Amino acid sequence: MSETQAAPAKAATIEEKQYLLRFNADTQSHLHVMDPQVCLTSCPDKICTIFCPAEVYKWEDIRMHVGYEGCHECGSCRIGCPHQNIKWVYPKGGHGIVFRLG
């Protein structure tokens, strides 16, 4: 590499990597907690708040908040919920995550 060419910057943290993503969010969620009572009574660890790389799931007092607008569409929640309590479908055409800059 010559002196005038700089090496491309690498994103080091998840926050920096997420900055490279853009979202075209729909007005309706493609993620649904099917029975909120399961989260409240049967899931003390709220594991979805841990394994979702986009931190879409947040436990707030007595309910699960789903911030679907920043979903990476990886499907982790579809397979990771130990109670199979999350319904995940692809967003409607033209909506969802938009990858850019590699």
Secondary structure, DSSP 8 states (H G I E B T S, - for coil): --TT--------SHHHHHHTEEEE--SS-SEEES-HHHHHHH-TT-THHHH-TT--EEEETTEEEE-GGG-----HHHHH-TT--EEE----TT-EEEE---
